[in-house]
Amino acid sequence: MKAAGKGFWKVSQSNEASAAHGGDSRNALRQINETAIAAMQLFHGHKQEQVMVRIAVLLWAIGGTVLAGIAVMTVLAVPALAGHAMSYIPYAALAGFIVAIPVAVIVARQIGKTGKTATH
């Protein structure tokens, strides 16, 4: 955040200087570009792994709920399983949450790869 703040200050100063000296817009655009690069670097590097873990956990919470719901609905909809629904529902919900773990990790990695190619 500090780098982005310093970059913003530079942009503000360069805009004031540009206005005073006839409007050198290339200098202002260069400063804005440097500020954007500094802001993107905050989300990459050693902190990127922490961000990917957070994204994976968020995806797991959502995906696990969806897959657990699908599994529970399957138990209730299949007549052969519906007779023992009280004993099968906890296992179906647990299976949905467990299956969602690798799915969330794979999707988070794909999001990370997309972010790397977009910024470089």
Secondary structure, 3 states (H helix, E strand, C coil): CHHHHHHHHHHHHHHHHHHHCCCCHHHHHHHHHHHHHHHHHHCCCCHHHHHHHHHHHHHHHHHHHHHHHHHHHHHHHCHHHHCCHHHHHHHHHHHHHHHHHHHHHHHHHHHHHHHHHHHC
